[in-house]
Amino acid sequence: MTGKATSQAWSSLEEAAALAAPPPAGKRRALDWRVLLGFLLPVLIALVWEAAVRFGFVQGRLVPPPSRIIETLTNLAATGELWIHVWATLWRVSVGFFLGASAGIVFGAISGSSETARRLLDPTLQALRAIPSIAWVPLFILWLGIFEASKVALIAIGVFFPVYLGITGAILSVDRKLIEVGRVFRLSRAKMARRILLPAVLPEALISLRSGLGLGFMFVVAAEIMGASEGLGYLLVDGQQMGRPDHILAAIIAFAVLGKLADSLLVGVTKPLVRWQDTARGTL
């Protein structure tokens, strides 16, 4: 029995080492090609768009070619104006995401783990979720003024609801057999939460955080339109007022790049938390 146990232990160690080892060179090259594949569609659209303008199929005034948008972005970056707007937007989204996600996790955990709390909180929160984002703007301006507090509050509202729904749904969807196993082993509530509930809800919770981050970037546009003097949303409004579609599209592209980078950062930071999952992602 001792020899068998030792061989099983060595097998487990070898499997763990194989999982922890870096991927082979061939697989790394395949991953590199997958990353490059993600750029294929936007580059192809940009080339077709550029050719359509140059050959006169569409007007270059209302639909600027990518070359003009790149020139606008380069000029804005050279003068430092672009970085001012990017930093202002990124700061607002970061603070609003932190506040909204924190509140969503707390209320989602309370609502998901207690039926009484869920019956008390969920109807009100679901009603508030149905309110359009723009409807909060006059109230926040009246309460918090036109400066940063009202903008951050609006973003936090946008982040809160998907995180709350994701956390609540993840807790409610935990397999009942897992809870029964924890009770059989007489785990305390703290150990039950740490060893069973937390690993079970983490994948869906991380997806809800990504959804909340995406809505944070959507809500920051509404927040910056309502009276900001800095930010990519302000750059959008300024381009519309000045009749500069290149500025509008430059701001939209900056939003897309900034949102993608923020989402990739969130995925990269949280990926070690779900490394234990044995999913079909790598085989499809």
C-alpha positions, 0 to 999 in steps of 0.5 A: 500500500505504501508503494502504491500511495507513493506512486500515486503521489508522484503521479499527482506531482507530475500532473501538477508540474505539467500544468504549471510548466510553460507551454511548448514552443509550438503551442506558444506560436499557435497562441501568438497566431490566435492573438494576431488573428484578432487583429484581422477583422478590424484591419480588413475593415480599415483597409476596405474603408480607406479604399472606398474613400480613396476611390470615391465610393463614399464621401471622405467628409462625413466618413473620414478614412482611417488615415485621417483618423490616425492623423487626428489621433497622432496630433492629439497625442502629440499635443498631450490633449489625448492623454488628458482625456484618456486619463480623465475617462480612465480615472472615472471608470476606475473609481466608479467600477471599484465602488459599483463592483464592491457594492454589487458583490456585497449586496449580491452575496447577501441576496444570494445567500439569504432568502429573506434578504433576497425577498426584501432587497431584490424587488427594489433593486430590480425596479431600480435596474429598469431606470434608464441611465440618463434618468439619474443624471438630473438627480445626481447633478442636484444632489452631488453637483456637476463635478466628479462625484456625480459622474462617478456615481452614475458609473457606479450605478451602471456597474452595480447591477450586472455585478449584483445579478451575476453574484446572486445568480452564481450563488443560487446556481451552486450545485446542491450536492456540493452543499450536502457534501460540506454538511456531511463533513460538518464544515462551518459556514466560514469553511463552507464559503471558502472551500465550496461556495467561493470556487463554485461562484468564481467563474460566473462572478468574474464574468459579471465583473467583466460585464460591469466593466463594459457597462462602466465604459458605456455609462462614462459617456453619459457621465461626461456628456453631462458637463465635463470639460475633460474625457473622451465623452467630452471629445465626442461632444466637442467633435459633434459641436465643431462638425469634426467627424474625425474627432468623433471617430478618434474618440470612439476608437480610443474608447474601444482600445481603452475598454479592450485593454481594461478588459484584458487587464481584468482577465489577466489579473483574475485568470489565476483564480480560475486556473483549476477549471477543466474546460473545453476552451483549449480544445475547441 
